[in-house]
């Protein structure tokens, strides 16, 4: 996996993807990620819900997966590969027990979103991101882009779901 990430990093470097460039106006203001030149999309918190998840283990977080209108339509219609312009956002928070709610229930059973962890985005542009399955990947921790090494691991991980156009999340109806 490290070799694949290193190879992808080298390819992206040679392709000029490590140099931030002004993104398309469809993205919001904010930090630009270090490989794919993606900004945090404007208004993403108002997008529709695709699914929710609880990741256990070392991450131990709650996640909301949201999609812009293009992504939602593709999910609803079963369109694969996703059309260009689809954007999927993953918001995550610490998974914490709610002492206040548990007092009402009389036992520890209520868990809520705690401190925000990070936001991740995948942006479909089959020409711009042809070297990574048509998707650009970005992760922001408290609004700041993560480093190149983290971004270089995105596509190798998503290759496990190539049959679903490199997207992990299924649509929760």
C-alpha positions as CSV (number, residue, x, y, z in Angstrom):
1,X,0.0,0.0,0.0
2,X,2.9,2.4,0.8
3,X,4.4,1.6,-2.6
4,X,1.1,2.4,-4.3
5,X,0.7,5.7,-2.4
6,X,4.3,6.6,-3.3
7,X,3.7,5.8,-6.9
8,X,0.5,7.8,-7.0
9,X,2.2,10.7,-5.3
10,X,5.0,10.6,-8.0
11,X,2.5,10.5,-10.8
12,X,0.5,13.4,-9.4
13,X,3.7,15.4,-8.9
14,X,4.7,14.8,-12.5
15,X,1.2,15.7,-13.6
16,X,1.5,19.0,-11.7
17,X,-1.2,18.1,-9.2
18,X,0.9,19.1,-6.1
19,X,0.8,22.8,-7.0
20,X,-2.4,24.5,-5.7
21,X,-4.2,26.3,-8.5
22,X,-7.3,28.4,-8.3
23,X,-10.2,26.1,-8.1
24,X,-13.5,26.3,-10.1
25,X,-15.9,29.0,-8.8
26,X,-18.3,26.2,-7.7
27,X,-16.2,25.6,-4.6
28,X,-16.5,27.8,-1.5
29,X,-13.9,30.0,0.1
30,X,-11.3,28.4,2.3
31,X,-8.1,26.4,2.3
32,X,-7.2,24.5,-0.9
33,X,-6.1,20.9,-0.5
34,X,-2.5,20.0,-1.4
35,X,-2.9,17.5,-4.2
36,X,-6.2,17.9,-6.0
37,X,-6.6,21.6,-5.6
38,X,-10.1,21.3,-4.1
39,X,-11.6,24.0,-1.8
40,X,-14.3,23.3,0.8
41,X,-17.5,23.5,-1.3
42,X,-19.7,26.5,-0.5
43,X,-22.9,25.5,1.3
44,X,-22.0,21.8,1.7
45,X,-23.7,21.6,5.1
46,X,-27.0,22.2,3.4
47,X,-26.6,19.2,1.1
48,X,-28.9,16.2,1.4
49,X,-28.1,13.2,3.6
50,X,-26.8,10.1,1.9
51,X,-26.1,8.0,5.0
52,X,-24.7,8.0,8.5
53,X,-22.0,5.8,10.0
54,X,-20.2,5.0,13.2
55,X,-16.6,4.1,12.7
56,X,-15.2,2.1,15.7
57,X,-11.6,1.3,16.4
58,X,-9.0,4.0,16.6
59,X,-11.1,6.5,14.8
60,X,-14.2,6.1,17.0
61,X,-16.3,8.7,15.3
62,X,-19.8,9.5,14.0
63,X,-20.1,10.4,10.4
64,X,-22.7,12.1,8.2
65,X,-22.3,11.6,4.4
66,X,-23.9,14.3,2.3
67,X,-24.2,14.9,-1.4
68,X,-24.7,17.8,-3.7
69,X,-27.7,17.6,-6.1
70,X,-25.8,15.8,-8.8
71,X,-24.6,13.1,-6.4
72,X,-28.0,12.6,-4.8
73,X,-29.7,12.2,-8.2
74,X,-27.0,9.6,-9.2
75,X,-27.6,7.7,-6.0
76,X,-31.4,7.7,-6.4
77,X,-31.2,6.6,-10.0
78,X,-28.4,4.1,-9.5
79,X,-26.2,5.9,-12.0
80,X,-22.7,4.5,-12.1
81,X,-20.2,5.8,-12.8
82,X,-21.2,9.0,-11.0
83,X,-21.5,12.0,-13.4
84,X,-19.0,14.8,-13.5
85,X,-19.9,17.4,-10.9
86,X,-21.0,15.0,-8.2
87,X,-19.5,15.8,-4.8
88,X,-19.8,13.7,-1.7
89,X,-18.9,15.1,1.7
90,X,-18.1,13.2,4.8
91,X,-18.3,15.1,8.1
92,X,-17.1,13.4,11.3
93,X,-17.2,14.1,15.0
94,X,-15.9,12.3,18.1
95,X,-18.4,9.6,19.3
96,X,-19.2,10.5,22.9
97,X,-21.6,9.4,25.6
98,X,-24.2,12.0,26.6
99,X,-24.3,12.2,30.4
100,X,-27.3,14.5,30.2
101,X,-29.3,12.0,28.1
102,X,-28.1,9.0,30.1
103,X,-29.5,10.5,33.3
104,X,-33.0,10.5,31.7
105,X,-32.6,6.9,30.5
106,X,-31.1,5.7,33.8
107,X,-28.2,4.0,32.1
108,X,-25.4,4.6,29.6
109,X,-27.1,4.3,26.2
110,X,-27.0,7.7,24.5
111,X,-24.1,8.7,22.2
112,X,-23.9,12.0,20.4
113,X,-21.6,13.9,18.1
114,X,-18.7,15.5,20.1
115,X,-15.9,17.7,18.9
116,X,-15.7,17.9,15.1
117,X,-12.8,15.8,13.6
118,X,-12.6,16.5,9.9
119,X,-14.4,17.0,6.6
120,X,-13.6,15.0,3.6
121,X,-14.8,15.6,0.0
122,X,-14.6,13.6,-3.2
123,X,-15.2,15.5,-6.4
124,X,-16.1,13.7,-9.7
125,X,-14.3,15.2,-12.7
126,X,-13.3,12.4,-15.1
127,X,-10.9,14.5,-17.1
128,X,-9.2,16.5,-14.3
129,X,-8.8,13.5,-12.0
130,X,-8.3,10.8,-14.6
131,X,-5.2,9.4,-12.8
132,X,-7.4,8.7,-9.7
133,X,-10.4,7.0,-11.1
134,X,-12.1,10.3,-12.0
135,X,-12.2,11.5,-8.4
136,X,-10.4,14.2,-6.6
137,X,-10.0,13.8,-2.8
138,X,-9.7,16.4,-0.1
139,X,-9.5,16.3,3.7
140,X,-9.7,19.3,6.0
141,X,-9.1,19.2,9.8
142,X,-10.7,22.3,11.4
143,X,-10.8,24.0,8.0
144,X,-7.1,23.4,7.2
145,X,-6.0,21.0,4.5
146,X,-4.1,17.9,5.6
147,X,-0.6,17.2,4.2
148,X,0.4,15.6,0.9
149,X,1.1,12.2,2.5
150,X,-2.4,11.9,3.8
151,X,-3.9,12.9,0.5
152,X,-1.7,10.4,-1.3
153,X,-3.5,7.5,0.6
154,X,-7.0,8.4,-0.5
155,X,-7.1,6.9,-4.0
156,X,-5.3,3.7,-3.0
157,X,-7.8,3.1,-0.2
158,X,-10.8,3.8,-2.5
159,X,-9.5,1.2,-5.1
160,X,-11.1,-1.5,-2.9
161,X,-14.5,-0.3,-4.1
162,X,-13.6,0.3,-7.8
163,X,-16.7,-1.7,-8.8
164,X,-18.9,1.1,-7.1
165,X,-17.0,3.9,-8.9
166,X,-14.6,4.1,-5.9
167,X,-17.3,5.2,-3.5
168,X,-17.7,3.4,-0.1
169,X,-21.1,4.8,1.0
170,X,-24.3,3.2,-0.1
171,X,-27.4,5.2,-0.3
172,X,-29.6,4.8,2.8
173,X,-33.2,5.1,1.7
